[in-house]
Amino acid sequence: MRRIQAGTALSAFGLGFTVPYLYIYVSQVRDLGATTAGVVLAVFAMAALVALPFTGRVIDRRGPLPVLVGAAVLASAGAASMGLAGSVPAAVLSAALLGAGTAVMQPALATMIVWSSDASTRTRAFATQFFLQNLGLGIGGLIGGHIVDESRPGSFTLLFGIEAAMFLVLAGIAFSVRLPRSLSLQEARPENAEAKAKGGMRALLGNRAMVQLCVLGFVVFFACYGQFESGLAAYGTEAAGIEPATLGTALAANTAVIVVAQFVVLKFVERRRRSRVIAGVGLIWAVAWITAGYAGLGDGSQAMATAAFISTYALFGLGESMLSPTIAPLVADLAPEAMVGQYNSAFALVKQLALAVGPAVGGPMGAALHGPYIVTFVLFSLGISVLALRLGRRLTPVQDQPSLVSRSRVVTTHKPAEQMEPAA
């Protein structure tokens, strides 16, 4: 598990190292123009949407390790070629390799965590993964920002070269992992496992709880992550008069809250129903959007507007730290053990769709329709609470509250043996 989590941190570090500077690199440093930069970013996202539908079946048939190694090598090739790309075709091809590789890593790492944990430890394992992802993204972006220099193309080549090396290190770590083969996992792979996997999508769509979770996940990612660097950023600069540099401070506040609060929040979350925790996140995010509304539509000073805007990102971070121990392990708990990879890949696909649609819808609204933008996403946040409570009705008690498993084990462990045997 420690090696898997180290791989998570490395993959996040690689993304944070270069992705924030991809637009500037293509449009200005390589002088390929803003249109080409937009196409490159679109291809980066679309490559994930193309690769993910096929990823889950391969994970379930071949295991997550070879998939992770292949994805890391693919991402490394994409990063290395992007650092040398001097033409439009080269930049587009590099973005496709990098986007597909980094996207496939997500369900592969998630499946490895599932294989190395059980219901009682999975919540903490996914919380740790989320913590390391944010830490890796933050550190990668910070170090990358001190290396890049728009006047020196070689600094970007160095940046992408280091990223390529990080992905190769990730592949090396993956090679060293020996996943546990517990009895439950062996039993989850009977002779007809491949036949079950062929009907994977049909079986997944027949799981009403999983379908509801995917709908909930789309709304979550659309209303939060899909707005961070598009609609909410546009709203802040246009309506609240926020300086561009303040956006970086707001994102730093978001990461800081996650890093500081993650394991404090985890103690609170572990003993409560997942559906109610997610419903609570919806309420917190509704308050965050109302705070953003005050920043842009209130009558306070610019300093108050700035403080409110930064607080919005901090409140989002608090909600994210509550989501990480709930949604990802719930996907695993809903999946038949022979289809864990397909369930993880399907949920990753939902996330990518939300991240593609979110900026397209939120960007224009945040820039021009300030009042309707805030009202819309307050309603979306409240919708998260409603969807979460409805999902809770379809979950078993243990799926909704995994701590019940550990409680039952404690009772069994401490029960005297004499009470277990009938009198002679």
C-alpha positions as CSV (number, residue, x, y, z in Angstrom):
1,M,0.0,0.0,0.0
2,R,2.9,2.4,0.8
3,R,4.3,1.8,-2.7
4,I,0.9,2.4,-4.3
5,Q,0.5,5.6,-2.4
6,A,4.0,6.7,-3.5
7,G,2.9,6.1,-7.1
8,T,-0.2,8.3,-6.5
9,A,2.0,11.1,-5.3
10,L,4.4,10.8,-8.2
11,S,1.6,10.8,-10.8
12,A,0.0,13.9,-9.2
13,F,3.4,15.6,-9.0
14,G,3.9,15.0,-12.7
15,L,0.6,16.6,-13.6
16,G,1.0,19.6,-11.3
17,F,4.5,20.0,-12.7
18,T,3.5,20.8,-16.3
19,V,-0.3,21.0,-16.9
20,P,-0.8,24.5,-15.5
21,Y,1.8,25.8,-18.0
22,L,0.7,23.8,-21.0
23,Y,-1.3,26.6,-22.6
24,I,1.5,29.2,-22.3
25,Y,4.1,26.7,-23.6
26,V,2.2,25.9,-26.8
27,S,0.8,29.3,-27.5
28,Q,3.7,31.6,-26.6
29,V,6.9,29.6,-26.0
30,R,6.5,27.4,-29.1
31,D,4.6,30.3,-30.9
32,L,1.9,28.0,-32.2
33,G,-0.9,30.4,-31.3
34,A,-3.9,30.4,-28.9
35,T,-6.0,28.3,-31.2
36,T,-3.5,25.5,-31.3
37,A,-3.1,25.7,-27.5
38,G,-6.9,25.3,-27.1
39,V,-6.8,22.3,-29.5
40,V,-4.0,20.7,-27.5
41,L,-5.9,21.1,-24.2
42,A,-9.0,19.7,-25.8
43,V,-7.1,16.7,-27.1
44,F,-5.5,16.2,-23.7
45,A,-9.1,15.9,-22.2
46,M,-10.6,13.9,-25.2
47,A,-7.8,11.3,-25.0
48,A,-9.0,10.4,-21.5
49,L,-12.5,10.0,-22.7
50,V,-11.4,7.7,-25.5
51,A,-9.1,5.6,-23.4
52,L,-11.2,5.1,-20.2
53,P,-14.0,3.0,-21.7
54,F,-11.5,0.3,-22.6
55,T,-9.4,0.5,-19.5
56,G,-11.7,-1.2,-17.0
57,R,-12.0,-4.4,-18.9
58,V,-8.3,-4.7,-19.4
59,I,-7.7,-4.1,-15.7
60,D,-10.2,-6.9,-14.8
61,R,-8.7,-9.4,-17.3
62,R,-4.9,-8.6,-16.9
63,G,-4.8,-6.9,-13.5
64,P,-4.0,-3.3,-12.6
65,L,-0.2,-3.6,-12.4
66,P,0.5,-4.0,-16.2
67,V,-2.1,-1.3,-17.0
68,L,-0.4,1.1,-14.6
69,V,3.1,0.4,-16.0
70,G,1.8,0.8,-19.6
71,A,0.0,4.0,-18.7
72,A,3.1,5.4,-17.0
73,V,5.4,4.6,-20.0
74,L,2.8,6.2,-22.3
75,A,2.6,9.3,-20.2
76,S,6.4,9.5,-20.1
77,A,6.6,9.3,-23.9
78,G,4.0,12.1,-24.2
79,A,5.8,14.3,-21.7
80,A,9.2,13.8,-23.4
81,S,7.8,14.5,-26.8
82,M,5.8,17.5,-25.6
83,G,9.1,19.1,-24.4
84,L,10.5,18.8,-27.9
85,A,7.3,19.6,-29.9
86,G,7.9,22.4,-32.4
87,S,5.0,21.8,-34.7
88,V,1.2,21.5,-34.4
89,P,1.0,17.7,-35.2
90,A,3.8,17.0,-32.7
91,A,2.1,19.0,-29.9
92,V,-1.3,17.4,-30.6
93,L,0.1,13.9,-30.7
94,S,2.1,14.5,-27.5
95,A,-1.1,15.8,-25.7
96,A,-3.0,12.7,-26.8
97,L,-0.3,10.4,-25.3
98,L,0.0,12.4,-22.1
99,G,-3.8,12.7,-21.6
100,A,-4.4,9.0,-22.2
101,G,-1.6,7.9,-20.0
102,T,-2.5,10.0,-17.0
103,A,-6.2,9.2,-17.3
104,V,-5.6,5.4,-17.3
105,M,-3.5,5.7,-14.2
106,Q,-6.5,6.7,-12.1
107,P,-8.6,3.5,-12.2
108,A,-5.4,1.4,-12.2
109,L,-4.2,2.9,-8.9
110,A,-7.7,2.9,-7.4
111,T,-8.1,-0.8,-8.2
112,M,-4.7,-1.6,-6.6
113,I,-5.9,0.2,-3.5
114,V,-9.0,-2.0,-3.5
115,W,-6.9,-5.1,-3.9
116,S,-4.7,-4.1,-1.0
117,S,-7.4,-3.1,1.5
118,D,-10.7,-4.4,3.0
119,A,-13.9,-2.6,3.9
120,S,-12.6,-1.5,7.3
121,T,-9.3,0.1,5.9
122,R,-10.5,1.3,2.5
123,T,-11.9,4.6,3.7
124,R,-8.5,5.7,5.2
125,A,-6.6,4.4,2.2
126,F,-8.6,6.5,-0.3
127,A,-8.4,9.5,2.1
128,T,-4.6,9.1,2.1
129,Q,-4.6,8.9,-1.7
130,F,-6.5,12.1,-2.0
131,F,-4.2,13.9,0.4
132,L,-1.1,12.8,-1.5
133,Q,-2.7,13.8,-4.8
134,N,-3.3,17.3,-3.6
135,L,0.1,17.5,-2.0
136,G,1.8,16.2,-5.2
137,L,-0.2,18.7,-7.4
138,G,0.7,21.6,-5.1
139,I,4.4,20.8,-4.8
140,G,4.6,20.1,-8.5
141,G,3.0,23.3,-9.5
142,L,5.2,25.3,-7.0
143,I,8.5,23.8,-8.2
144,G,7.4,24.0,-11.9
145,G,6.6,27.6,-11.5
146,H,10.2,28.4,-10.3
147,I,11.7,26.5,-13.3
148,V,9.7,27.9,-16.2
149,D,10.9,31.0,-18.0
150,E,8.9,32.1,-21.1
151,S,12.0,33.7,-22.6
152,R,13.9,30.3,-22.4
153,P,12.2,27.4,-24.3
154,G,14.9,25.1,-22.8
155,S,13.4,25.6,-19.3
156,F,10.1,24.1,-20.6
157,T,12.1,21.2,-22.2
158,L,13.7,20.6,-18.8
159,L,10.2,20.7,-17.1
160,F,8.7,18.1,-19.4
161,G,11.9,16.0,-19.2
162,I,11.7,15.9,-15.4
163,E,8.0,14.9,-15.7
164,A,8.8,12.1,-18.1
165,A,11.4,10.8,-15.6
166,M,8.9,10.9,-12.8
167,F,6.5,8.7,-14.8
168,L,9.3,6.2,-15.4
169,V,10.0,6.2,-11.7
170,L,6.3,5.4,-11.2
171,A,6.6,2.5,-13.6
172,G,9.6,1.2,-11.7
173,I,7.8,1.4,-8.4
174,A,4.8,-0.4,-9.9
175,F,7.1,-3.2,-11.1
176,S,8.3,-3.7,-7.5
177,V,4.7,-4.1,-6.1
178,R,3.4,-7.6,-5.2
179,L,-0.3,-7.3,-4.8
180,P,-1.9,-9.6,-2.2
181,R,-3.8,-12.6,-3.5
182,S,-6.3,-13.1,-0.7
183,L,-8.9,-15.8,-0.7
184,S,-11.7,-13.4,-1.5
185,L,-9.8,-12.1,-4.6
186,Q,-9.1,-15.6,-5.8
187,E,-12.7,-16.5,-5.5
188,A,-13.6,-13.4,-7.3
189,R,-11.9,-14.7,-10.4
190,P,-13.7,-18.0,-11.3
191,E,-13.6,-19.6,-14.7
192,N,-16.5,-17.5,-15.9
193,A,-15.0,-14.2,-14.8
194,E,-14.1,-13.3,-18.4
195,A,-17.7,-14.0,-19.5
196,K,-19.0,-11.7,-16.7
197,A,-16.6,-9.0,-17.8
198,K,-17.9,-9.1,-21.4
199,G,-21.3,-8.0,-20.1
200,G,-19.7,-5.4,-17.8
201,M,-21.4,-2.3,-19.0
202,R,-24.8,-4.0,-19.1
203,A,-24.2,-5.4,-15.6
204,L,-23.1,-2.0,-14.3
205,L,-26.1,-0.2,-15.7
206,G,-28.3,-2.8,-14.0
207,N,-26.8,-1.8,-10.7
208,R,-29.2,1.0,-9.7
209,A,-27.1,2.2,-6.8
210,M,-24.0,2.5,-9.1
211,V,-26.0,4.4,-11.6
212,Q,-27.2,6.8,-8.9
213,L,-23.7,7.2,-7.7
214,C,-22.5,8.1,-11.2
215,V,-25.2,10.7,-11.5
216,L,-24.2,12.1,-8.1
217,G,-20.5,12.0,-9.1
218,F,-21.2,14.0,-12.3
219,V,-23.0,16.7,-10.4
220,V,-20.2,16.8,-7.8
221,F,-17.4,17.2,-10.3
222,F,-19.5,19.6,-12.5
223,A,-20.4,21.9,-9.6
224,C,-16.9,22.0,-8.0
225,Y,-13.9,20.9,-10.0
226,G,-15.4,21.9,-13.3
227,Q,-15.6,25.5,-12.1
228,F,-12.3,26.1,-10.3
229,E,-10.3,27.4,-13.2
230,S,-13.1,28.4,-15.6
231,G,-16.4,29.7,-14.4
232,L,-15.5,30.6,-10.8
233,A,-12.2,32.2,-11.9
234,A,-14.1,34.2,-14.6
235,Y,-16.7,35.2,-12.1
236,G,-14.1,36.3,-9.6
237,T,-12.2,38.6,-12.0
238,E,-15.3,40.0,-13.7
239,A,-17.8,40.4,-10.9
240,A,-15.7,40.6,-7.8
241,G,-12.7,42.4,-9.3
242,I,-10.3,39.8,-8.1
243,E,-6.7,40.2,-9.3
244,P,-5.3,37.3,-11.3
245,A,-2.6,36.7,-8.7
246,T,-5.4,36.3,-6.1
247,L,-6.6,33.3,-8.0
248,G,-3.4,31.5,-7.2
249,T,-3.8,32.4,-3.5
250,A,-7.4,31.0,-3.5
251,L,-6.2,27.7,-5.1
252,A,-3.4,27.6,-2.5
253,A,-6.0,28.1,0.3
254,N,-8.0,25.2,-1.2
255,T,-5.0,22.9,-1.1
256,A,-3.9,24.1,2.3
257,V,-7.3,23.3,3.8
258,I,-7.3,19.8,2.3
259,V,-3.8,19.1,3.5
260,V,-4.5,20.3,7.0
261,A,-8.0,19.0,7.5
262,Q,-7.9,15.7,5.7
263,F,-7.1,13.4,8.6
264,V,-8.9,15.5,11.2
265,V,-12.1,15.2,9.0
266,L,-11.4,11.5,8.5
267,K,-12.0,10.8,12.2
268,F,-15.4,12.4,11.9
269,V,-16.3,10.7,8.6
270,E,-15.3,7.2,9.5
271,R,-18.0,6.7,12.0
272,R,-20.9,8.2,10.0
273,R,-23.0,7.2,7.1
274,R,-21.5,8.0,3.8
275,S,-24.7,9.2,2.3
276,R,-25.1,11.8,5.1
277,V,-21.5,12.9,4.8
278,I,-22.0,13.6,1.1
279,A,-25.2,15.4,1.8
280,G,-23.3,17.6,4.3
281,V,-20.8,18.4,1.6
282,G,-23.6,19.7,-0.6
283,L,-24.7,22.0,2.2
284,I,-21.1,23.3,2.7
285,W,-20.7,23.9,-1.0
286,A,-24.0,25.8,-1.1
287,V,-22.6,28.1,1.6
288,A,-19.4,28.4,-0.5
289,W,-21.4,29.6,-3.5
290,I,-23.3,32.0,-1.4
291,T,-20.0,33.4,-0.1
292,A,-18.8,33.8,-3.7
293,G,-22.1,35.6,-4.4
294,Y,-21.3,38.1,-1.6
295,A,-17.8,38.6,-3.1
296,G,-19.2,39.6,-6.5
297,L,-22.6,41.0,-5.8
298,G,-22.3,42.4,-2.3
299,D,-21.6,46.0,-1.3
300,G,-18.5,45.4,0.8
301,S,-15.0,46.7,0.2
302,Q,-12.6,45.1,-2.2
303,A,-10.7,43.6,0.7
304,M,-13.9,41.9,2.0
305,A,-14.6,40.7,-1.5
306,T,-11.2,39.2,-1.8
307,A,-11.4,37.5,1.6
308,A,-14.8,36.1,0.7
309,F,-13.5,34.8,-2.6
310,I,-10.6,33.0,-1.0
311,S,-13.0,31.7,1.7
312,T,-15.0,30.1,-1.1
313,Y,-12.1,28.0,-2.3
314,A,-11.3,27.1,1.4
315,L,-14.9,25.9,1.9
316,F,-14.7,23.8,-1.3
317,G,-11.5,22.3,0.2
318,L,-13.3,21.3,3.4
319,G,-16.0,19.6,1.3
320,E,-13.4,17.8,-0.8
321,S,-11.7,16.4,2.3
322,M,-15.0,14.9,3.3
323,L,-15.7,13.5,-0.1
324,S,-12.4,11.7,-0.6
325,P,-13.1,9.0,2.1
326,T,-16.6,8.4,0.9
327,I,-17.2,8.4,-2.9
328,A,-14.1,6.5,-4.2
329,P,-14.3,3.6,-1.7
330,L,-18.1,3.4,-2.2
331,V,-17.5,2.7,-5.9
332,A,-15.3,-0.2,-4.9
333,D,-17.8,-1.5,-2.4
334,L,-20.6,-1.5,-5.0
335,A,-18.5,-3.4,-7.5
336,P,-18.5,-7.2,-7.9
337,E,-14.9,-8.2,-7.2
338,A,-14.4,-9.4,-10.8
339,M,-15.4,-6.0,-12.1
340,V,-13.6,-3.5,-9.8
341,G,-11.6,-2.2,-12.7
342,Q,-14.6,-1.5,-14.9
343,Y,-16.5,0.2,-12.1
344,N,-13.4,2.4,-11.3
345,S,-13.0,3.2,-15.0
346,A,-16.7,4.1,-15.4
347,F,-16.6,6.5,-12.5
348,A,-13.3,8.0,-13.8
349,L,-15.1,8.5,-17.2
350,V,-18.0,10.3,-15.5
351,K,-15.5,12.6,-13.8
352,Q,-13.8,13.4,-17.1
353,L,-17.1,14.2,-18.7
354,A,-18.0,16.5,-15.9
355,L,-14.7,18.2,-16.1
356,A,-15.2,18.7,-19.9
357,V,-18.8,20.0,-19.6
358,G,-18.2,22.1,-16.5
359,P,-15.9,24.8,-18.0
360,A,-17.9,24.9,-21.2
361,V,-21.1,25.8,-19.3
362,G,-19.7,27.7,-16.3
363,G,-17.1,29.8,-18.2
364,P,-19.5,32.0,-20.2
365,M,-22.0,32.1,-17.3
366,G,-19.4,33.2,-14.8
367,A,-18.1,35.9,-17.1
368,A,-21.4,37.5,-18.1
369,L,-24.4,36.1,-16.1
370,H,-23.2,36.7,-12.5
371,G,-26.4,36.4,-10.6
372,P,-27.8,33.4,-12.5
373,Y,-24.4,31.7,-12.2
374,I,-24.4,31.8,-8.4
375,V,-28.0,30.8,-8.1
376,T,-27.5,27.9,-10.5
377,F,-24.6,26.4,-8.6
378,V,-26.2,26.9,-5.2
379,L,-29.1,24.8,-6.6
380,F,-26.6,22.2,-7.9
381,S,-25.0,22.0,-4.5
382,L,-28.3,21.5,-2.8
383,G,-29.0,18.9,-5.5
384,I,-25.9,17.0,-4.3
385,S,-27.5,16.7,-0.8
386,V,-30.8,15.4,-2.2
387,L,-29.1,12.9,-4.5
388,A,-26.9,11.6,-1.7
389,L,-29.8,11.0,0.6
390,R,-31.7,9.2,-2.1
391,L,-28.6,7.0,-2.8
392,G,-28.4,6.1,0.9
393,R,-31.8,4.3,0.6
394,R,-30.2,1.9,-2.0
395,L,-27.1,1.1,0.0
396,T,-26.8,-1.8,2.5
397,P,-25.9,-0.7,6.1
398,V,-22.3,-1.8,5.6
399,Q,-21.9,0.0,2.3
400,D,-23.3,3.2,3.8
401,Q,-21.3,2.8,7.1
402,P,-18.2,0.5,6.8
403,S,-17.4,1.0,10.4
404,L,-20.1,-1.4,11.2
405,V,-17.8,-4.2,10.0
406,S,-15.0,-3.3,12.4
407,R,-17.5,-3.1,15.3
408,S,-18.9,-6.6,14.6
409,R,-15.3,-7.9,14.5
410,V,-14.5,-6.4,17.8
411,V,-17.6,-8.0,19.4
412,T,-16.7,-11.4,18.0
413,T,-13.1,-11.2,19.1
414,H,-13.9,-10.4,22.7
415,K,-16.7,-12.8,23.2
416,P,-15.7,-15.6,25.6
417,A,-15.3,-19.0,24.0
418,E,-17.4,-20.6,26.7
419,Q,-20.4,-18.6,25.6
420,M,-20.0,-19.8,22.1
421,E,-20.4,-23.5,23.0
422,P,-23.6,-25.2,24.2
423,A,-23.6,-26.8,27.7
424,A,-22.8,-30.5,27.7
